[in-house]
Amino acid sequence: MARVVVARELPRAAMERLEGRFELEVNRGAAWSKAELMARLAEAEGLICQLTQQVDAEVLNAGPKLRVVANVAVGFDNIDVAAATSRGIAVTNTPGVLDETTADFTWALLLAVARRVVEGDRLVREGKWKGWDLMLLLGADVHGKTLGILGLGRIGRRVARRARGFAMRVLYNDAVRAPAEVERELGVEWAEREQLLRESDFVTLHVPLLPETRHLMGARELALMKPTAYLINASRGPVVDEAALAEALARKQIAGAALDVFEREPEVHPKLVGLPNVVLAPHIASASVETRTRMAVMAAENVVAVLEGRRSPNLVNAEVWEKTVARGS
Ligand code: DGY
């Protein structure tokens, strides 16, 4: 029986896909350190891990028999894919199953910051609310405004679709322009990045973390935004220069921000924590019971497929497939 290490316990439906098929080592406690994870990989053929596990070349090398690393996430910037590929280790992710849920949460962030929901909650809980007041916690309207989407992939498109209900003009920019029929169907207009930043009332980020998207939003880009505009980030923390954003918010260069992701999670730039015009969430955009279960089941099925010699549809490094088959899985 192949040995599979599950670095954090998964929902029951996912565990059921693995039990009886593999010899399992499951972490049911606090997150393992890198050394603790490495110590468990000596005999493992499969590893199921989450975004907080850094799976670098050193970790991979601790598992000489590893054939698959399955991330329970669509992003895989925690895994050294090049190192895995050079070892012939398949890397899989969980695309598709979290797009709607993440788009829902993007709107939760946008509405929360525009309409000052968190500040209102705090006021009520702290017993400081004195009753209805014409000028209390005035926010910004969302309907009829301009939404700028950077990254019109699976999640960006779903965010765009939801903007229809708010009668918004939607601008987008991406490395590749979408086909005209997609633009028509979504009701979105292509804009150069600078134009998008200058004209949008809400800028929302949906790009993967790549060398070219690191600090995509820095001091220069933030300075192009309107002083009444808001920045929403549910993609990856390092896409935004957090220090530059904290500075822009403190100086009221933009109206506010809502962030689900941070440059050095779980650390948050100390200046952001003290600012009222920023909503901070702990990387939970895909965190509905249904979606997190679907992600875990998908990761388990990815491992089953590879270890049973079937090609997983969610291979990040498809080029290793021939090698995996050639090793006689
Ligand atoms: C992902 O899947 O990459 C998200 O950041 C967590 O759901």
Boltz pocket constraint, residues with backbone or C-beta under 6 A from the ligand:
constraints:
  - pocket:
      binder: B
      contacts: [[A, 72], [A, 73], [A, 74], [A, 75], [A, 76], [A, 94], [A, 98], [A, 234], [A, 235], [A, 283], [A, 285], [A, 286]]
      max_distance: 6.0
